Amino acid sequence: MLKENIELVKGNIKRVANKSGRAYDDITLLGVTKNVEVSKINESTKYGIENIGENRVQELNKKYGSLNDNIKVHMIGHLQRNKVKDIVGKVDLIHSLDRISLAKEIEKRSKKIGVITNTLIQVNTSGEKSKYGISPKDIYELLKEIEKMDYIRVLGLMTIAPHTDNKEVIRNTFKDLRRIMEDIKQDAYKNINMKYLSMGMTNDYEIAIEEGANIIRLGRAIYGERNY
Ligand SMILES: *Cc1c(COP(=O)(O)O)cnc(C)c1O
């Protein structure tokens, strides 16, 4: 199943990338492995999954030591300040930086162990109260704080589309994220290098690619339905 799922997804990414005049190689496929066992995660590397995303620190740490060496781990879920120390130095990219207090903690903990931590700013483009993420108007204040720091880098933006069947609503949230990125690029902020747009999940990744995503986060499309 895993092999077939991944081949299917890769075929779709290629097709949509081609149609949109984009290069397939520019798009990183992140396997979202919450509730997926380690053996299955490791098996998926055989079929080309090199980056995985976990959304809970505890689960990430439980699996971390047993993962194949070539796997890069991303933190994609809401991050509490007191958990930051448990993941700096381990994760390749934190997708869920959404507030100044969290940036300060990442800075502090990264400095302590002498690493630079790469992050994406999670933006609440849909305005839904239940979703985490910084509201677009507050991003600039966060960027100005990060400019003063030494151990944290921002490499782009992440968003989660609203839960809806309305494709235009989903497309508009992705367009918004891209616009915000272009806007930030207008100014040369220190420590900020806007190169990644992390958007698109199982239900909406084709739209995300059309709108410029270069990291897509797929759980069910690769590992099957989750049973909670
Ligand atoms: C679960 C999750 C995904 C993957 O969702 P699927 O619908 O299984 O593809 C992507 N991003 C985040 C932040 C998630 O929590």
PDBQT file of the ligand as one rigid body, heavy atoms in Angstrom, charges set to zero:
ROOT
HETATM    1  C1  LIG A 301      -2.221  16.051  10.305  1.00  0.00    +0.000 C 
HETATM    2  C2  LIG A 301      -1.571  17.191   9.674  1.00  0.00    +0.000 A 
HETATM    3  C3  LIG A 301      -1.281  17.180   8.300  1.00  0.00    +0.000 A 
HETATM    4  C4  LIG A 301      -1.633  16.035   7.372  1.00  0.00    +0.000 C 
HETATM    5  O1  LIG A 301      -2.999  15.875   7.230  1.00  0.00    +0.000 OA
HETATM    6  P1  LIG A 301      -3.602  14.802   6.181  1.00  0.00    +0.000 P 
HETATM    7  O2  LIG A 301      -4.974  15.260   5.973  1.00  0.00    +0.000 OA
HETATM    8  O3  LIG A 301      -3.491  13.478   6.837  1.00  0.00    +0.000 OA
HETATM    9  O4  LIG A 301      -2.770  14.882   4.953  1.00  0.00    +0.000 OA
HETATM   10  C5  LIG A 301      -0.623  18.280   7.765  1.00  0.00    +0.000 A 
HETATM   11  N1  LIG A 301      -0.288  19.339   8.533  1.00  0.00    +0.000 NA
HETATM   12  C6  LIG A 301      -0.547  19.391   9.844  1.00  0.00    +0.000 A 
HETATM   13  C7  LIG A 301      -0.148  20.588  10.625  1.00  0.00    +0.000 C 
HETATM   14  C8  LIG A 301      -1.208  18.320  10.464  1.00  0.00    +0.000 A 
HETATM   15  O5  LIG A 301      -1.459  18.385  11.769  1.00  0.00    +0.000 OA
ENDROOT
TORSDOF 0
